[in-house]
Amino acid sequence: MKKNIVLIGMMGCGKTTVSQELSKVLTNYTLVDIDKEIEKSSGKKISEIFLKFGEPHFRMLESEKIKKFCTSESRRDPPYSRLCN
């Protein structure tokens, strides 16, 4: 069984760019943009979440999403791993 890959780092350090390049090489992984998933589920932009609720709240949402996508119970597609940024 393959492991998940989660890219972490400071804002603007290139996680999205690196994950997009990795997804071209690691074709049996599904690329998940955690920020986009948070925006989709909350109905708010990341900048709005930071302004209204602060960074600690955003980090909590981020951690929850990463855990969700890294557990086998949440998989809605074939059993291959996710590349999260």
BAKOLDO-67626 format. One record per atom (N, C-alpha, C): residue number from 1; atom name; y, x, z. Coordinates in steps of 0.05 Angstrom, whole numbers, always signed. Layout:
<recs>
REC     n   atom    north     east       up
REC   NUM     CA        Y        X        Z
...
</recs>
This chain:
<recs>
REC     n   atom    north     east       up
REC     1      N      -24      +17       +0
REC     1     CA       +0       +0       +0
REC     1      C      +25      +18       +0
REC     2      N      +43      +11      -17
REC     2     CA      +68      +27      -19
REC     2      C      +86      +20       +4
REC     3      N     +103      +38      +11
REC     3     CA     +123      +34      +32
REC     3      C     +149      +25      +19
REC     4      N     +165      +11      +35
REC     4     CA     +192       +4      +26
REC     4      C     +210      +28      +27
REC     5      N     +231      +27      +11
REC     5     CA     +251      +48      +11
REC     5      C     +277      +34      +18
REC     6      N     +291      +44      +39
REC     6     CA     +317      +33      +46
REC     6      C     +337      +55      +46
REC     7      N     +357      +53      +30
REC     7     CA     +378      +73      +29
REC     7      C     +400      +66      +49
REC     8      N     +407      +86      +65
REC     8     CA     +428      +82      +85
REC     8      C     +449     +103      +81
REC     9      N     +474      +97      +90
REC     9     CA     +495     +116      +88
REC     9      C     +522     +102      +90
REC    10      N     +543     +118      +92
REC    10     CA     +570     +108      +95
REC    10      C     +578      +92      +70
REC    11      N     +597      +74      +73
REC    11     CA     +608      +58      +51
REC    11      C     +619      +78      +30
REC    12      N     +612      +72       +5
REC    12     CA     +623      +88      -17
REC    12      C     +609     +115      -22
REC    13      N     +586     +119       -8
REC    13     CA     +572     +145      -12
REC    13      C     +554     +146      -36
REC    14      N     +549     +123      -49
REC    14     CA     +533     +122      -73
REC    14      C     +506     +109      -70
REC    15      N     +502      +93      -50
REC    15     CA     +476      +80      -46
REC    15      C     +469      +62      -70
REC    16      N     +488      +47      -80
REC    16     CA     +483      +29     -102
REC    16      C     +476      +45     -127
REC    17      N     +491      +66     -133
REC    17     CA     +486      +83     -156
REC    17      C     +459      +95     -155
REC    18      N     +452     +107     -132
REC    18     CA     +426     +120     -128
REC    18      C     +403      +99     -131
REC    19      N     +407      +76     -118
REC    19     CA     +385      +56     -120
REC    19      C     +381      +46     -148
REC    20      N     +402      +43     -163
REC    20     CA     +399      +34     -191
REC    20      C     +385      +55     -208
REC    21      N     +390      +81     -203
REC    21     CA     +376     +102     -217
REC    21      C     +347     +103     -208
REC    22      N     +342     +100     -182
REC    22     CA     +314     +101     -172
REC    22      C     +298      +77     -184
REC    23      N     +311      +54     -187
REC    23     CA     +296      +31     -197
REC    23      C     +288      +35     -226
REC    24      N     +301      +53     -240
REC    24     CA     +293      +59     -268
REC    24      C     +268      +76     -268
REC    25      N     +264      +92     -248
REC    25     CA     +241     +110     -246
REC    25      C     +218      +97     -231
REC    26      N     +224      +83     -209
REC    26     CA     +204      +70     -192
REC    26      C     +201      +41     -201
REC    27      N     +189      +37     -224
REC    27     CA     +188      +11     -237
REC    27      C     +170       -9     -223
REC    28      N     +154       +0     -204
REC    28     CA     +137      -19     -189
REC    28      C     +150      -27     -163
REC    29      N     +176      -21     -160
REC    29     CA     +192      -30     -137
REC    29      C     +212      -51     -147
REC    30      N     +219      -69     -129
REC    30     CA     +240      -89     -135
REC    30      C     +265      -80     -122
REC    31      N     +287      -78     -137
REC    31     CA     +312      -70     -126
REC    31      C     +326      -94     -112
REC    32      N     +333      -91      -87
REC    32     CA     +347     -112      -72
REC    32      C     +373     -100      -63
REC    33      N     +395     -113      -70
REC    33     CA     +421     -105      -60
REC    33      C     +427     -122      -35
REC    34      N     +425     -110      -12
REC    34     CA     +428     -125      +13
REC    34      C     +455     -138      +15
REC    35      N     +476     -125       +7
REC    35     CA     +503     -137       +8
REC    35      C     +503     -163       -9
REC    36      N     +492     -162      -32
REC    36     CA     +491     -187      -49
REC    36      C     +474     -209      -36
REC    37      N     +452     -201      -23
REC    37     CA     +436     -220       -9
REC    37      C     +451     -233      +14
REC    38      N     +466     -217      +28
REC    38     CA     +482     -228      +51
REC    38      C     +503     -247      +40
REC    39      N     +517     -239      +18
REC    39     CA     +537     -256       +6
REC    39      C     +525     -283       -3
REC    40      N     +501     -281      -15
REC    40     CA     +488     -305      -25
REC    40      C     +480     -324       -2
REC    41      N     +469     -313      +19
REC    41     CA     +460     -331      +41
REC    41      C     +483     -341      +58
REC    42      N     +505     -325      +61
REC    42     CA     +527     -333      +78
REC    42      C     +548     -349      +63
REC    43      N     +549     -346      +37
REC    43     CA     +570     -359      +21
REC    43      C     +597     -346      +24
REC    44      N     +597     -321      +35
REC    44     CA     +622     -306      +39
REC    44      C     +619     -278      +28
REC    45      N     +642     -267      +19
REC    45     CA     +642     -240      +10
REC    45      C     +640     -221      +34
REC    46      N     +630     -197      +30
REC    46     CA     +627     -178      +52
REC    46      C     +654     -173      +65
REC    47      N     +675     -170      +49
REC    47     CA     +702     -165      +60
REC    47      C     +711     -188      +78
REC    48      N     +704     -212      +71
REC    48     CA     +710     -236      +87
REC    48      C     +695     -236     +114
REC    49      N     +670     -228     +113
REC    49     CA     +654     -226     +137
REC    49      C     +666     -206     +156
REC    50      N     +674     -182     +145
REC    50     CA     +686     -162     +162
REC    50      C     +712     -172     +175
REC    51      N     +728     -186     +159
REC    51     CA     +754     -195     +169
REC    51      C     +751     -217     +190
REC    52      N     +733     -236     +185
REC    52     CA     +730     -259     +203
REC    52      C     +713     -253     +227
REC    53      N     +692     -237     +224
REC    53     CA     +672     -234     +245
REC    53      C     +670     -205     +255
REC    54      N     +680     -186     +240
REC    54     CA     +679     -158     +249
REC    54      C     +654     -143     +240
REC    55      N     +656     -117     +242
REC    55     CA     +634     -100     +233
REC    55      C     +608     -105     +249
REC    56      N     +609     -108     +276
REC    56     CA     +583     -113     +290
REC    56      C     +568     -137     +279
REC    57      N     +582     -158     +273
REC    57     CA     +568     -182     +262
REC    57      C     +556     -175     +234
REC    58      N     +571     -161     +217
REC    58     CA     +560     -154     +191
REC    58      C     +535     -137     +194
REC    59      N     +536     -117     +212
REC    59     CA     +513      -99     +216
REC    59      C     +489     -115     +226
REC    60      N     +493     -135     +242
REC    60     CA     +471     -152     +251
REC    60      C     +459     -167     +227
REC    61      N     +476     -179     +210
REC    61     CA     +466     -193     +186
REC    61      C     +451     -173     +168
REC    62      N     +462     -150     +165
REC    62     CA     +450     -129     +148
REC    62      C     +422     -122     +159
REC    63      N     +420     -117     +185
REC    63     CA     +394     -110     +197
REC    63      C     +374     -132     +193
REC    64      N     +382     -157     +197
REC    64     CA     +364     -179     +194
REC    64      C     +354     -181     +165
REC    65      N     +372     -178     +146
REC    65     CA     +363     -179     +117
REC    65      C     +344     -157     +110
REC    66      N     +350     -133     +120
REC    66     CA     +332     -110     +114
REC    66      C     +304     -116     +126
REC    67      N     +303     -125     +151
REC    67     CA     +277     -132     +163
REC    67      C     +263     -153     +147
REC    68      N     +278     -173     +138
REC    68     CA     +265     -195     +123
REC    68      C     +253     -185      +98
REC    69      N     +267     -168      +83
REC    69     CA     +257     -158      +58
REC    69      C     +235     -137      +61
REC    70      N     +233     -126      +84
REC    70     CA     +213     -105      +89
REC    70      C     +187     -115     +101
REC    71      N     +186     -141     +106
REC    71     CA     +162     -152     +118
REC    71      C     +146     -167      +96
REC    72      N     +121     -165      +97
REC    72     CA     +104     -178      +77
REC    72      C     +106     -208      +77
REC    73      N     +112     -220     +100
REC    73     CA     +114     -249     +102
REC    73      C     +136     -260      +84
REC    74      N     +157     -244      +79
REC    74     CA     +180     -255      +65
REC    74      C     +177     -251      +34
REC    75      N     +156     -239      +25
REC    75     CA     +154     -234       -3
REC    75      C     +148     -259      -19
REC    76      N     +164     -263      -39
REC    76     CA     +161     -287      -55
REC    76      C     +149     -280      -83
REC    77      N     +144     -255      -87
REC    77     CA     +134     -246     -113
REC    77      C     +109     -228     -109
REC    78      N      +99     -217     -130
REC    78     CA      +74     -201     -127
REC    78      C      +77     -179     -106
REC    79      N      +56     -169      -96
REC    79     CA      +57     -150      -73
REC    79      C      +65     -122      -82
REC    80      N      +90     -118      -88
REC    80     CA     +100      -91      -92
REC    80      C     +124      -87      -74
REC    81      N     +131      -63      -69
REC    81     CA     +151      -57      -49
REC    81      C     +179      -60      -60
REC    82      N     +198      -60      -41
REC    82     CA     +226      -64      -48
REC    82      C     +242      -39      -43
REC    83      N     +262      -35      -60
REC    83     CA     +281      -13      -58
REC    83      C     +307      -27      -49
REC    84      N     +315      -23      -24
REC    84     CA     +339      -37      -13
REC    84      C     +362      -17      -10
REC    85      N     +386      -26      -17
REC    85     CA     +409      -10      -12
REC    85      C     +430      -26       +3
</recs>
